[in-house]
């Protein structure tokens, strides 16, 4: 039988919140931020829902707008909003309908040029467990293709010209030119080029 986690304070950890801010600004290096918490049902300091009422209202308004636009079949408004909310989005990017991108920490997302994201894809940028908060940068490199209904976990990098098969659940990096398939995704050699 495992030991229960030590009791952590019920108030948000000021040191952790400041370290997370440094991570969001890119000052700490690394792709994933992790910090112990008491339980997500209590204020952690990491969730936008723990902010002041006006800040929470602004966050929920922006999130509702982003998620509503991501459901639409029109590409240009999606790219504009993602850039406006802080994501790095390259040229000739296509995002299909009904995509879900974690609205809490959009600046952690980088999508390079000529990326295609299929219908129903979900991209997570953070996660709460019973005793830990984690957030991670997701980078989708140039020419990558994310198949419909795939799930990309926080902290993952999809390599240049890599392919994530439809419905794959990707929890680790996909090297350049490789194919990720299955749930959990396994990495295999990509098929022959169609050029």
C-alpha positions in Angstrom: 0.0 0.0 0.0 1.4 3.4 -1.0 1.9 6.3 1.4 -0.7 9.1 1.0 0.8 12.3 -0.3 1.8 14.8 2.3 -0.7 17.5 3.2 -0.1 20.6 1.1 -1.4 24.0 2.0 -4.9 24.9 0.9 -3.8 28.3 -0.3 -2.3 28.7 -3.8 1.5 28.2 -3.7 2.9 31.7 -4.4 6.4 30.3 -5.3 4.9 27.8 -7.8 2.6 30.4 -9.4 5.6 32.7 -9.9 7.7 29.8 -11.3 4.8 29.0 -13.7 4.6 32.7 -14.8 8.4 32.4 -15.6 7.7 29.2 -17.5 4.9 30.9 -19.6 7.3 33.7 -20.5 9.9 31.2 -21.6 12.4 32.1 -18.9 12.8 28.6 -17.4 13.6 26.5 -20.4 12.1 23.1 -20.8 8.9 22.0 -22.3 6.9 20.9 -19.3 6.1 22.6 -16.0 5.1 20.5 -13.0 4.1 21.5 -9.5 2.6 19.6 -6.5 -0.9 20.8 -5.5 -3.3 19.7 -2.7 -6.4 18.8 -4.8 -7.8 20.5 -7.9 -11.1 21.0 -6.1 -9.3 23.7 -4.0 -7.8 26.8 -5.4 -4.4 26.0 -6.8 -3.3 29.3 -8.2 -2.6 27.8 -11.6 -6.1 27.7 -13.0 -7.6 30.9 -14.6 -10.7 30.1 -12.6 -8.7 31.1 -9.4 -8.3 34.7 -10.6 -10.4 37.7 -9.6 -13.9 37.9 -10.8 -13.2 40.3 -13.7 -10.2 38.3 -14.8 -12.2 35.1 -14.6 -15.1 36.6 -16.6 -12.6 37.8 -19.3 -11.0 34.4 -19.5 -14.4 32.6 -19.9 -15.5 35.1 -22.5 -12.3 34.6 -24.5 -12.4 30.8 -24.1 -16.1 30.7 -25.3 -15.2 32.8 -28.3 -12.2 30.7 -29.2 -13.9 27.3 -28.8 -17.0 28.5 -30.8 -14.8 29.7 -33.7 -12.7 26.4 -33.6 -16.0 24.5 -34.3 -16.6 26.4 -37.5 -15.5 25.3 -41.0 -13.8 28.7 -41.7 -10.0 28.6 -41.4 -9.0 32.3 -41.3 -10.9 33.3 -38.1 -9.3 30.4 -36.3 -5.8 31.4 -37.2 -6.5 35.1 -36.3 -7.9 34.2 -32.9 -5.1 31.8 -32.0 -2.5 34.5 -32.9 -4.5 37.1 -30.9 -4.6 34.8 -27.9 -0.8 34.3 -28.0 -0.2 31.1 -30.0 2.6 31.1 -32.6 0.9 30.1 -35.9 2.9 30.0 -39.2 1.8 30.4 -42.8 -0.4 28.0 -44.9 -1.8 26.4 -41.8 -5.2 24.6 -42.1 -7.4 23.8 -39.1 -10.5 21.8 -39.9 -13.9 22.0 -38.1 -14.7 20.9 -34.6 -11.1 21.2 -33.3 -10.6 21.7 -29.6 -7.5 23.6 -28.4 -7.0 24.0 -24.6 -8.1 27.7 -24.1 -6.4 28.1 -20.7 -2.8 28.5 -21.9 -2.9 29.2 -25.7 0.6 30.8 -25.7 2.1 27.4 -25.1 1.1 26.3 -28.6 3.3 26.6 -31.7 2.1 25.6 -35.1 4.7 26.0 -37.9 4.1 26.5 -41.6 2.1 24.1 -43.8 0.5 22.2 -41.0 -2.8 20.5 -41.4 -5.0 19.7 -38.4 -8.0 17.4 -39.1 -11.5 17.4 -37.9 -12.2 16.8 -34.2 -8.5 17.0 -33.1 -8.0 17.8 -29.4 -4.8 19.6 -28.2 -4.2 19.7 -24.4 -1.9 22.3 -23.0 -2.3 21.5 -19.3 -3.5 18.8 -16.9 -4.5 18.5 -13.2 -4.1 15.2 -11.4 -5.1 14.5 -7.8 -1.8 16.0 -6.5 0.0 17.7 -9.4 -0.5 20.5 -12.0 1.3 20.1 -15.3 1.4 22.3 -18.4 3.5 21.9 -21.5 4.4 23.5 -24.8 3.0 21.7 -27.8 4.9 22.3 -31.0 3.7 21.1 -34.4 6.6 21.4 -36.8 6.5 22.4 -40.5 4.5 20.2 -42.8 3.1 17.9 -40.1 -0.4 16.4 -40.6 -2.7 15.6 -37.6 -5.4 13.2 -38.6 -9.0 13.6 -37.5 -10.0 13.0 -33.9 -6.4 12.6 -32.7 -5.5 13.7 -29.2 -2.2 15.5 -28.5 -1.0 15.7 -24.9 0.7 18.7 -23.3 4.5 18.8 -23.7 4.5 16.9 -27.1 6.5 17.9 -30.2 5.3 16.6 -33.6 8.3 16.6 -35.9 8.6 18.1 -39.4 6.6 16.2 -42.0 5.4 13.8 -39.3 1.9 12.3 -39.5 -0.4 11.6 -36.6 -3.0 9.0 -37.7 -6.7 9.6 -37.2 -7.8 8.9 -33.6 -4.2 8.4 -32.3 -3.6 9.4 -28.7 -0.1 11.0 -28.7 1.6 11.3 -25.3 5.2 11.5 -26.5 7.2 13.2 -29.3 6.8 12.1 -32.9 10.1 12.3 -34.7 10.3 14.1 -38.1 9.0 12.1 -41.0 7.5 9.4 -38.8 3.9 8.1 -38.3 2.2 7.9 -34.9 -0.7 5.4 -34.9 -2.9 3.9 -32.3 -4.0 4.5 -28.7 -1.6 4.9 -27.0 0.3 6.0 -30.2 3.3 4.0 -31.3 5.8 5.4 -33.7 6.3 3.6 -37.1 8.0 4.5 -40.4 5.9 6.7 -42.6 4.7 5.4 -45.9 6.1 6.4 -49.2 5.9 10.0 -50.3 3.1 11.0 -52.7 5.3 13.5 -54.6 
